[in-house]
Amino acid sequence: MEDYLVSFGLKDVIDIACVASLMFYLYRMMKRSGSLNMFIGILVFIFVWMIVSQVLKMQLLGAIMDKLVDVGAIIIIVLFADDIRRFFRNLGNGARDRRRLLEWLFRRRKTSSEGMNFGPIVQASYNMGAQKVGALMVIGSRDELQDIISTGETVDARMSQRLIENIFFKNTPLHDGAMIIVDGRIEAAACVLPLSDRTDLPKQFGLRHRSAMGITERSQAVAVVVSEETGKIAVFHNGEFKTGLDAAALDAYLKEHIG
């Protein structure tokens, strides 16, 4: 024990910090996706397996659990395919965020949000909320949303307040579904989004809210929802949400999270 403490150095501190960070990230990801209980069950199984095979040296039970661990790797990949995909996507986005930070430090920051006017989205959302007209808008990049765009009707028009309100007007052909906005243009409407399977969402959230949560769990897009029942505006990003925003708060949120 004393020899180990003497040899304990900076490399070991970094090793422990990396493992702790990875476990914390996995914990947050599983909690966000509603798979926390399954994640805890896997950790308990790994702990029992280590005790049985490494400490107690129980050969028969240890051999059975060894086989389960070998097969379990494939099972985990199948069960958590979406979460694993999101993990690697976030790694790539993390590199992009670091690049933007460096650009900001050297006063060369240029983002698409600087050239994008969020006024039409904000004003349309406020007006539709006052009239209790339901709406779902997703703002993001073409690369992430291309598959979603293909599920709806192509619009390919410059974004404007009146056009947004007309599309979501009750009983119009395109009012049901999501509107996809890329670089200040309405790419498509009546698009189908993946639903979130989280069980901890507020009970008053309907299909639009679950769809907004679903797409933001799988991409870096921002989703804006206007409730048809209450008229309240909610925003979703990275599997998190805020509700009850006014026009000023919505504008500030979009400027902060889109770029």
N, C-alpha and C positions, 0 to 999 in steps of 0.2 A: 504494500500500500504506500509506504514511504517512497519507494523507488518510483512509483507511478506519479506521485505528487511532485517529485523533483523533476521528472521529465515532462510534466504538464506545461505546455507553452502556448504561444500565440496561435499556432496552427490548431491546437485543440479547442481554443476559445472560438475561433472562426468556424470550426467544424460543428460545435454545439449550437452556435448562433444560426448557422444555415439550416440545421435539422429542425431547430425550434421554429424558425421562420416558415419552413416548408409545412410543418405540422399545423401551424396557425393558419396558413393560407388554405390548406386542405379543409380545416375545420370551418372556416368562413364560407368556403365554396360549397361544402356539403350542407351547412345550415341554410344558405341562401337557396339552394335547390330543393330543400325539403328532404334530404337524404342523410340527415345527421344521425338518426338512430342506426341506419345501416353502417355508417362509417364507424360509430362507436362499437358496434358488434364485430366489425372486422378487426379493430384494435384489440378487443377482448380476446378474440380467437388467436391473434398473433401472440399476445402475452401468454395465454395458456399453452400454446404450441412451444414457445421458448422454455417455459417452466418444465413441461413434460419431456422435451427432447434434450435440453441442455443441463437442467438442474437435477431432475429426478431420474434421468436416463432410462425411461420406460420405453423399451425397444419396440414392442408390438404397437402400443398406442402412438408412439412417436412416429413409427413407419407409416401408419394410417394417416396421421396428420400431415406428414411430409408429402404424401400423394395429394392430399386435399389442397395443400399450399401450391403445389405445381399446377393443378387444374384451376385453382382459385385465381391465378393471375389472368387466365383467359376469361373467367367469369366476371372478374372486376372490369376488364376492358369492355365487355359487352354491356354490363349494367351501367357503367359510368361513361359511356361513349361520348355523350354530349358534354359532360363535365370535363373530360380529358381534352376534347376539341376546344372547349372554352379556355382551358388552362394554357394551351400552346398559343391560342389567339391572343390572350392577354400578355403573354411573354413578348410577342411581336409588337403589340401596342405599347408595352412598356418601353421598348427600344425607341419607338416613335416619340413617346413623351420625353425621353431623355434628350433626343435630338432637338425637340422644340425648346427644352429648357436651355440648351447650349445656344440656340439661336437667340433666345430672349436675353441671355447674359451678354451676348455680343451685339445687341441692338439690331438684329437682322431678322427678327421674328415676323413671319408672314403666314397667316392662317386664312383658310377659306371663310371663317366666320367674320373676319374683318370686312370682307367684300359682300357679305350676305345680309340682307335686310330682313330682320325678323318681325318687322311691323305688321305685315299682312297676317302672319300666323297669330300674333298676339291679339290684334284687333278682331280678327275673325273668331278666335276662341272666346274672347270676351263677349262679343255679340251673340254667338251661338249659345253661350252659357246663360245669358240673360233671357233668351227665348226657349231655353231647355231643348236645344237641338243637339243630339248626340253626334260626336265626331271622334275620329282616331287618326292622328297624323304621325308619321314616322320620318324623322330627319336623320340622314346618315350618308354613307358613301355608297357609290354604285357597286363596288366590288362585294361588299357585305350583303347588299340588299338585292342583287341581281336575281336570285332565285325567287325572292318574294315579289319583285316587280312582274315577273313572268306569270304570276297567278292572277293578275288583275287585268284591267283594261288600260291600254296605253293612252296617256293624255299628252305628255310632252309639250307643256305650255309654261310660259313664264308665270311664276307664282304671283297671285294677287288676292286681296281680301275678298272681293266679290266672287271670284272663281271658286275659292275655297268654300264660301258660304253656299254658293249654288250647288256644288257637288254634294254637300252634306244636307241640303234641304230635304225635309221629310218626303218620302215616297218617290224621290228621283231615282233613276236607274243605278246610280253609282254611290248612293249614300251609305249603303251597307258594306262594311269592310274598311280597310285601311288605305289612307292616302300616303304615297311615298314621295318624299321631297329630297332632291339631291341637287346641291349647288344652286339653290334658289329657283329650281324648276320643279314643277309637279310632273313626275315621271309616269305615275300610274295611280289609279283609284280602284276601289272595290277589291283590294288585295287580301289574300288569306294569310293570316299570321299564325305561328305556332302558339298553342296555349301553354301557360305555365301550370305545372302540377303542384305548386306550393300549397300547403294547407294552412299557412299562417297569415294569409291575406285577409283584410277586413271583409266582413260578411256582405257589406253593401257594394262591394266590387262586383261588376257584372262581366259579361263576355268581353267587352272592349278593354276593360282594365286587365283581365287575365291575358288577353292577346298582347297588350302593351308590355306586360311583365315578361311574357314568353319571348318576344323578339329582343328585348333588352338583356335577357339572360344569355342570349346566343350571339349578340353582336354589341358593338359600341354605339349603336344608334340611340337617339333620344326619341321617346314617344310622348305625344301630348294627347290626353283624353279629355273630352268634354262630356260630363255625365248627362244622359237624357232625363234621368229621374230628378237630380238635384241641381243641375246646371253648374256644378263645381268643376274646376279645372285641376287636373292631376298630371304630373310629369313622371316619367320613368327613365332610369338610366342605370346600367350595370346591375340590374336586378334589385334596385332600390327605388323608392318612390316618395314624392311629396304631393300633398293634396291641399285643396283650398287656396290656390295661388290667385292673386289678383294680376292685373295686366302688367304692372311694374315688376312684380316678382317673377312672372313668367318670362318677360324679356331678359331680365338679369340672369335667370337660370339658363336660357338658351345660349346667351353670349358666353357664359362660363363653360358650358359643357359641349358645345359644338365648335369644331375647328380643326 
